[in-house]
Amino acid sequence: MLSWLAIIVILFLLALLLWTFVEHLRFQLPYVPSSRVVTHAMVELAQLKPQEIVMDLGAGDARLLIEAKRAQPSIQAIGYELAILVWLLGRIRIVVSGLNIDWKCQDALKADVSDVDVLFLYVTPSFMLKLSEKFEKELKPGTRIVSHVFRLPGRTAVEEKSVKSFGEMKTIRLYVW
């Protein structure tokens, strides 16, 4: 027979799972982790430099920021993830990695991107449109945006790279604001 503590823990985890599901529906941003090949290619395309501010909007389980921080340890890495269970998975990965990453459980549309040097994106086209409006108001000239799969509306990529991931070709695009 289950103890009261076990029942409370199970109910809590179910509530977190339901909350995560509702957040994914509300923001139309499903959690789809990127492969190691894709994260490596995105970091490579970003051409990270020492001391840069690097942000991932919709950072999932933090794997991209962990890869970026390992490639260029002096960057300031910041991640935004709203889905609580996915955020928690990212927090665990960050702790295990031992890296210093600023990890926020907040809406990416509320992030201050005005000082960011590099932005990583793997979000749906509808959310990309919302971010484009935000970027028009906030981004500084020269900010590099690396997008996995989806195009940035109204912008032309300065470089594209295709990689094979899970048997499919995926396109990663670099934009310079």
MIMI-604787 format. One record per residue: x, y, z of N, C-alpha, C in turn; residue in one letter. Coordinates in nm, 2 decimals. Each point is the difference from the previous one (the first is absolute). Layout:
% MIMI-604787
    n_c1    n_c2    n_c3   ca_c1   ca_c2   ca_c3    c_c1    c_c2    c_c3  type
       X       Y       Z       X       Y       Z       X       Y       Z     A
...
% end
This chain:
% MIMI-604787
    n_c1    n_c2    n_c3   ca_c1   ca_c2   ca_c3    c_c1    c_c2    c_c3  type
    0.08   -0.12    0.00   -0.08    0.12    0.00    0.09    0.12    0.00     M
   -0.04    0.10   -0.08    0.08    0.13   -0.01   -0.02    0.08    0.13     L
    0.11    0.06    0.04    0.00    0.09    0.11   -0.06    0.14   -0.04     S
   -0.04    0.08    0.09   -0.06    0.13   -0.03    0.11    0.09   -0.07     W
    0.12   -0.02    0.04    0.11    0.08   -0.06    0.01   -0.04   -0.15     L
    0.00   -0.13   -0.03    0.01   -0.04   -0.14   -0.12    0.05   -0.08     A
   -0.12    0.00    0.06   -0.12    0.05   -0.07    0.01    0.15   -0.03     I
    0.05    0.07    0.10    0.02    0.15   -0.02    0.10    0.02   -0.11     I
    0.11   -0.07    0.00    0.11    0.02   -0.10   -0.06   -0.03   -0.14     V
   -0.07   -0.11   -0.01   -0.06   -0.04   -0.13   -0.10    0.11   -0.05     I
   -0.09    0.04    0.09   -0.09    0.11   -0.03    0.07    0.13   -0.05     L
    0.11    0.03    0.08    0.07    0.12   -0.04    0.06   -0.01   -0.14     F
    0.06   -0.12   -0.03    0.06   -0.02   -0.13   -0.10    0.00   -0.11     L
   -0.12   -0.06    0.03   -0.11    0.01   -0.10   -0.05    0.14   -0.02     L
    0.00    0.08    0.10   -0.04    0.14   -0.01    0.10    0.08   -0.09     A
    0.13   -0.03    0.03    0.11    0.06   -0.09   -0.01   -0.04   -0.14     L
   -0.03   -0.13   -0.02   -0.02   -0.05   -0.14   -0.12    0.07   -0.07     L
   -0.11    0.02    0.07   -0.12    0.06   -0.05    0.04    0.15   -0.03     L
    0.06    0.07    0.09    0.04    0.14   -0.02    0.09    0.01   -0.12     W
    0.10   -0.09   -0.02    0.08    0.00   -0.11   -0.07   -0.01   -0.13     T
   -0.10   -0.10    0.00   -0.08   -0.02   -0.12   -0.08    0.12   -0.04     F
   -0.06    0.06    0.10   -0.08    0.13   -0.02    0.09    0.11   -0.05     V
    0.12    0.01    0.05    0.09    0.11   -0.05    0.04   -0.02   -0.14     E
    0.02   -0.13   -0.04    0.03   -0.03   -0.14   -0.11    0.03   -0.09     H
   -0.12   -0.03    0.04   -0.12    0.04   -0.08   -0.02    0.15   -0.01     L
    0.01    0.06    0.11   -0.02    0.15    0.01    0.10    0.07   -0.09     R
    0.12   -0.03    0.00    0.10    0.07   -0.07    0.04   -0.07   -0.14     F
   -0.07   -0.11   -0.02    0.03   -0.07   -0.13    0.15   -0.03   -0.02     Q
    0.07   -0.04    0.11    0.14   -0.03   -0.01    0.03   -0.13    0.06     L
   -0.01   -0.11   -0.08    0.02   -0.13    0.06    0.15   -0.02    0.03     P
    0.03   -0.09    0.09    0.14   -0.03    0.04    0.05   -0.10   -0.10     Y
    0.09    0.04   -0.09    0.06   -0.09   -0.09    0.15    0.02    0.01     V
    0.07   -0.10    0.07    0.15    0.02    0.02    0.07   -0.01   -0.13     P
    0.11    0.08   -0.01    0.09    0.00   -0.12    0.10   -0.11    0.03     S
    0.05   -0.06   -0.11    0.10   -0.10    0.00    0.13    0.07    0.03     S
    0.10   -0.09    0.04    0.14    0.05    0.03    0.06    0.06   -0.13     R
   -0.03   -0.06   -0.12    0.05    0.05   -0.12   -0.05    0.14   -0.03     V
   -0.13    0.02    0.03   -0.06    0.13   -0.02    0.05    0.11    0.09     V
    0.01   -0.04    0.13    0.05    0.10    0.10    0.15    0.04   -0.03     T
    0.07   -0.10   -0.04    0.15    0.03   -0.03    0.00    0.09   -0.12     H
   -0.08   -0.02   -0.11    0.00    0.08   -0.12   -0.05    0.14    0.04     A
   -0.10    0.01    0.09   -0.05    0.14    0.03    0.11    0.08    0.07     M
    0.07   -0.07    0.10    0.10    0.07    0.07    0.12    0.04   -0.10     V
    0.03   -0.09   -0.09    0.11    0.03   -0.09   -0.04    0.12   -0.09     E
   -0.13    0.00   -0.05   -0.05    0.11   -0.09    0.00    0.13    0.08     L
   -0.02    0.00    0.13   -0.01    0.12    0.08    0.13    0.08    0.01     A
    0.11   -0.07   -0.02    0.14    0.06    0.01    0.01    0.07    0.13     Q
   -0.02   -0.06    0.11    0.01    0.06    0.13    0.13    0.06    0.03     L
    0.00    0.11    0.06    0.12    0.07    0.04    0.00    0.02    0.15     K
    0.12    0.01    0.06    0.01    0.02    0.15   -0.08    0.12    0.05     P
   -0.06   -0.02    0.11   -0.08    0.10    0.08   -0.13    0.04   -0.07     Q
   -0.04   -0.07   -0.10   -0.13    0.04   -0.06   -0.12   -0.05    0.09     E
   -0.11    0.07   -0.02   -0.12   -0.04    0.06   -0.08   -0.08   -0.10     I
   -0.03   -0.13    0.04   -0.07   -0.09   -0.08   -0.13   -0.05    0.06     V
   -0.11    0.01   -0.07   -0.13   -0.03    0.05   -0.07   -0.10   -0.09     M
   -0.07   -0.09    0.07   -0.08   -0.10   -0.07   -0.15    0.02    0.05     D
   -0.08    0.04   -0.10   -0.14    0.03    0.03   -0.08   -0.13   -0.03     L
   -0.06   -0.06    0.10   -0.06   -0.13   -0.01    0.10   -0.10    0.00     G
    0.08    0.00    0.11    0.13   -0.07    0.01   -0.02   -0.15    0.03     A
   -0.12   -0.05    0.02   -0.02   -0.14    0.02    0.07   -0.06    0.12     G
    0.08   -0.10   -0.03    0.08   -0.07    0.11    0.14    0.05    0.02     D
    0.03    0.12   -0.06    0.13    0.07    0.02    0.11   -0.06   -0.08     A
   -0.02   -0.10   -0.08    0.11   -0.07   -0.07    0.08    0.10   -0.09     R
   -0.07    0.09   -0.06    0.07    0.10   -0.09    0.09    0.09    0.07     L
   -0.05    0.06    0.12    0.08    0.09    0.08    0.12   -0.08    0.06     L
   -0.02   -0.12    0.04    0.11   -0.08    0.05    0.11   -0.02   -0.10     I
   -0.04   -0.03   -0.12    0.09   -0.02   -0.11    0.08    0.13   -0.03     E
   -0.08    0.12    0.00    0.06    0.13   -0.03    0.10    0.03    0.11     A
   -0.03   -0.02    0.13    0.08    0.03    0.11    0.13   -0.08    0.00     K
   -0.01   -0.13   -0.04    0.12   -0.08   -0.01    0.09    0.04   -0.12     R
   -0.06    0.05   -0.10    0.08    0.05   -0.12    0.07    0.13    0.03     A
   -0.07    0.09    0.08    0.06    0.13    0.03   -0.04    0.03    0.15     Q
    0.09   -0.05    0.09   -0.04    0.01    0.14   -0.02    0.14    0.06     P
    0.05    0.10   -0.07   -0.01    0.14    0.06   -0.13    0.07   -0.04     S
   -0.08   -0.06   -0.08   -0.13    0.06   -0.04   -0.09    0.01    0.13     I
   -0.09    0.09   -0.01   -0.11    0.01    0.10   -0.12   -0.07   -0.07     Q
   -0.04   -0.12    0.05   -0.11   -0.08   -0.06   -0.13    0.02    0.08     A
   -0.10    0.03   -0.07   -0.13    0.03    0.06   -0.11   -0.08   -0.08     I
   -0.08   -0.08    0.08   -0.11   -0.08   -0.07   -0.13    0.04    0.06     G
   -0.10    0.00   -0.09   -0.14    0.02    0.04   -0.08   -0.12   -0.04     Y
   -0.07   -0.06    0.09   -0.09   -0.12   -0.02   -0.12    0.02    0.09     E
   -0.12   -0.01   -0.06   -0.12    0.03    0.08   -0.07   -0.13    0.05     L
    0.02   -0.11   -0.07   -0.06   -0.13    0.04    0.07   -0.05    0.12     A
   -0.06   -0.01    0.11    0.06   -0.03    0.13    0.08   -0.13    0.00     I
   -0.06   -0.11   -0.05    0.08   -0.13    0.00    0.12    0.00   -0.09     L
   -0.01    0.07   -0.11    0.11    0.01   -0.09    0.10    0.09    0.06     V
   -0.04    0.11    0.06    0.09    0.09    0.08    0.08   -0.08    0.10     W
   -0.08   -0.08    0.08    0.06   -0.08    0.11    0.11   -0.10   -0.06     L
   -0.03   -0.06   -0.11    0.09   -0.09   -0.07    0.13    0.08   -0.04     L
   -0.02    0.12   -0.05    0.11    0.09   -0.03    0.09    0.03    0.12     G
   -0.07    0.04    0.11    0.07    0.03    0.12    0.08   -0.12    0.05     R
   -0.05   -0.12   -0.01    0.08   -0.11    0.04    0.12   -0.02   -0.09     I
   -0.02    0.01   -0.13    0.11   -0.01   -0.09    0.11    0.10    0.03     R
   -0.04    0.13    0.03    0.10    0.10    0.03    0.07   -0.03    0.12     I
   -0.07   -0.04    0.11    0.07   -0.04    0.12    0.10   -0.11   -0.02     V
   -0.04   -0.10   -0.07    0.09   -0.12   -0.03    0.12    0.05   -0.08     V
   -0.02    0.09   -0.09    0.11    0.05   -0.09    0.10    0.08    0.08     S
   -0.04    0.06    0.11    0.09    0.08    0.08    0.02    0.14   -0.06     G
   -0.07    0.04   -0.10    0.02    0.12   -0.07   -0.09    0.11    0.06     L
    0.05    0.13   -0.02   -0.07    0.11    0.05   -0.09    0.06   -0.11     N
   -0.13   -0.04    0.00   -0.10    0.04   -0.10   -0.12    0.07    0.08     I
   -0.04    0.11   -0.04   -0.11    0.07    0.06   -0.13   -0.06   -0.06     D
   -0.07   -0.07    0.08   -0.11   -0.08   -0.05   -0.14    0.05    0.06     W
   -0.08    0.05   -0.09   -0.12    0.07    0.04   -0.13   -0.08   -0.04     K
   -0.09   -0.01    0.09   -0.13   -0.06   -0.03   -0.10    0.12   -0.02     C
    0.01    0.05   -0.12   -0.07    0.12   -0.04   -0.04    0.01   -0.15     Q
   -0.09    0.08   -0.03   -0.05    0.02   -0.14    0.12    0.07   -0.08     D
    0.04   -0.06   -0.10    0.11    0.05   -0.09   -0.04    0.14   -0.06     A
   -0.13    0.03   -0.01   -0.04    0.13   -0.06    0.03    0.11    0.10     L
    0.02   -0.04    0.13    0.03    0.11    0.10    0.15    0.01    0.02     K
    0.08   -0.07   -0.07    0.15    0.00    0.02    0.05    0.14   -0.06     A
    0.10    0.05    0.07    0.06    0.12   -0.05    0.12   -0.04   -0.09     D
   -0.02    0.02   -0.13    0.10   -0.04   -0.10    0.09    0.11   -0.05     V
   -0.01    0.12    0.06    0.06    0.12   -0.05    0.16   -0.01    0.00     S
    0.05   -0.08    0.09    0.15   -0.01    0.01    0.05   -0.14   -0.05     D
   -0.08   -0.08   -0.06    0.04   -0.13   -0.04    0.08    0.01   -0.13     V
    0.11   -0.09    0.00    0.08   -0.01   -0.12   -0.04   -0.11   -0.09     D
   -0.05   -0.11    0.06   -0.04   -0.12   -0.07   -0.13   -0.05    0.05     V
   -0.10   -0.03   -0.09   -0.12   -0.06    0.04   -0.02   -0.13   -0.07     L
   -0.03   -0.11    0.08   -0.03   -0.13   -0.06   -0.16   -0.01    0.00     F
   -0.05   -0.05   -0.11   -0.14   -0.02   -0.01   -0.03   -0.14   -0.06     L
   -0.10   -0.07    0.06   -0.06   -0.12   -0.06   -0.14    0.01    0.04     Y
   -0.08    0.08   -0.06   -0.14    0.03    0.03   -0.09   -0.01   -0.12     V
   -0.13   -0.01    0.02   -0.09   -0.01   -0.11   -0.01    0.13   -0.08     T
   -0.04   -0.01   -0.13   -0.02    0.12   -0.08   -0.09    0.11    0.06     P
   -0.10   -0.04    0.07   -0.09    0.10    0.06    0.07    0.07    0.12     S
    0.08   -0.07    0.07    0.08    0.07    0.11    0.11    0.08   -0.06     F
    0.06   -0.05   -0.11    0.11    0.07   -0.07   -0.05    0.14   -0.04     M
   -0.13    0.01   -0.04   -0.06    0.12   -0.05   -0.01    0.10    0.12     L
   -0.04   -0.05    0.12   -0.01    0.08    0.12    0.14    0.05    0.04     K
    0.09   -0.09   -0.01    0.14    0.04    0.04    0.05    0.11   -0.10     L
   -0.03   -0.02   -0.13    0.05    0.10   -0.10   -0.05    0.14    0.04     S
   -0.12    0.01    0.04   -0.06    0.13    0.04    0.08    0.06    0.12     E
    0.03   -0.09    0.10    0.08    0.04    0.11    0.14    0.04   -0.04     K
    0.06   -0.08   -0.09    0.14    0.03   -0.04    0.01    0.14   -0.07     F
   -0.10    0.03   -0.08    0.00    0.13   -0.07    0.01    0.12    0.10     E
   -0.06   -0.02    0.12    0.01    0.11    0.10    0.12   -0.01    0.09     K
    0.06   -0.12    0.02    0.10   -0.01    0.10    0.14   -0.04   -0.04     E
    0.01   -0.07   -0.11    0.14   -0.05   -0.03    0.09    0.11   -0.05     L
    0.13   -0.02    0.04    0.10    0.10   -0.04    0.05   -0.05   -0.14     K
    0.05    0.09   -0.08    0.06   -0.04   -0.13    0.12   -0.09    0.03     P
    0.01   -0.11   -0.09    0.11   -0.09    0.01   -0.03   -0.13    0.08     G
   -0.12    0.00    0.07   -0.03   -0.12    0.08   -0.02   -0.11   -0.10     T
    0.06   -0.12    0.04   -0.01   -0.12   -0.09   -0.11   -0.09    0.06     R
   -0.08   -0.04   -0.10   -0.11   -0.09    0.04    0.02   -0.13   -0.08     I
    0.00   -0.11    0.08    0.02   -0.13   -0.06   -0.13   -0.08    0.02     V
   -0.07   -0.04   -0.11   -0.13   -0.06    0.00    0.01   -0.14   -0.05     S
   -0.06   -0.09    0.07   -0.01   -0.14   -0.04   -0.13   -0.02   -0.07     H
    0.00   -0.04   -0.13   -0.11   -0.03   -0.08   -0.08    0.12   -0.05     V
   -0.05    0.08    0.08   -0.10    0.10   -0.04    0.07    0.13   -0.03     F
   -0.06    0.07   -0.10    0.05    0.13   -0.05   -0.04    0.11    0.08     R
    0.08    0.11    0.01   -0.04    0.12    0.07   -0.07    0.09   -0.10     L
   -0.13    0.02    0.02   -0.08    0.08   -0.10    0.06    0.14   -0.03     P
    0.00    0.03   -0.13    0.05    0.12   -0.05    0.15    0.02    0.00     G
    0.07   -0.11    0.03    0.15    0.01    0.00    0.06   -0.11   -0.09     R
    0.11    0.03   -0.06    0.08   -0.09   -0.08    0.12   -0.05    0.08     T
    0.01   -0.13    0.00    0.12   -0.06    0.07    0.13    0.04   -0.07     A
    0.10    0.03    0.08    0.13    0.02   -0.06    0.08   -0.12   -0.03     V
   -0.04   -0.11    0.07    0.06   -0.13   -0.01   -0.09   -0.11    0.03     E
    0.00   -0.11   -0.07   -0.08   -0.12    0.03    0.09   -0.12    0.01     E
   -0.04   -0.09    0.08    0.08   -0.13    0.01   -0.11   -0.11    0.02     K
    0.02   -0.11   -0.08   -0.08   -0.11    0.01    0.07   -0.11    0.07     S
   -0.07   -0.07    0.09    0.06   -0.11    0.07   -0.10   -0.12    0.01     V
    0.05   -0.12    0.00   -0.09   -0.11    0.01   -0.03   -0.04    0.14     K
   -0.12    0.00    0.04   -0.04   -0.02    0.14   -0.12   -0.10    0.00     S
    0.02   -0.11    0.07   -0.11   -0.10    0.01   -0.05   -0.04   -0.14     F
    0.10   -0.01   -0.10   -0.04   -0.05   -0.13   -0.05    0.11   -0.09     G
   -0.02    0.12    0.04   -0.05    0.11   -0.08    0.10    0.11   -0.01     E
   -0.01    0.07   -0.11    0.08    0.12   -0.01   -0.06    0.12    0.07     M
    0.07    0.07    0.08   -0.05    0.11    0.08    0.08    0.12   -0.04     K
   -0.07    0.12   -0.02    0.07    0.12   -0.04    0.02    0.09    0.12     T
    0.12    0.05    0.02    0.02    0.10    0.11    0.04    0.13   -0.07     I
   -0.06    0.11    0.04    0.03    0.13   -0.07    0.06    0.10    0.10     R
    0.09    0.08   -0.05    0.06    0.11    0.07   -0.05    0.13   -0.06     L
   -0.06    0.08    0.09   -0.04    0.14   -0.04    0.08    0.09    0.08     Y
    0.03    0.12   -0.06    0.07    0.10    0.07   -0.09    0.13   -0.01     V
   -0.04    0.05    0.12   -0.09    0.10    0.01    0.05    0.13   -0.05     W
% end
